[in-house]
Amino acid sequence: MTILTTPRLVLRPFDPSDAEDLFAVFGNPTAMRYWSTLPHASVADTARMIDRTLAGDPGSHAEFAIEHEGKVIGKVGLWQMPEIGYILHPDYWRRGFATEAVQAVIAHGFETLGLDRITADVDPDNAASLAMLTKLGFVITGQAKNTIEIGGKWFDSIYLELLARDR
């Protein structure tokens, strides 16, 4: 069981008891604006997501609950090795928490998991994520139109990559 710590955060495996806190994130339309699914309709939806994560092949992902001062405020991880993903409750945006969590997962991916690269798929309208990833050294490798359909609407992607040797 891997636990990563940063100055303000604990990144730890999910627990079924996280469903309420994570539903506050995954049920929030603002938080979910750039996520790959519609907002969760109920705590049960979030509980099922946690169960799927816990049942998944640990060799294919390294996902963590983001805990701040004892409360789960989001998730971060390598959900399809080597693709990084993250989401935070909007109350915690613009305070450096996403950067702190992503940096810890990048270090874990390169130093512990031995990855040679980490990728990201970002909605072109998500300026905050694009700026953060660029600041962390990610470079744009491509873009594509109509890559994911969510709720009957198509969205585009910008692809980014960070190579271990470039850190």
Disulfide bonds with the S-S distance in Angstrom:
none
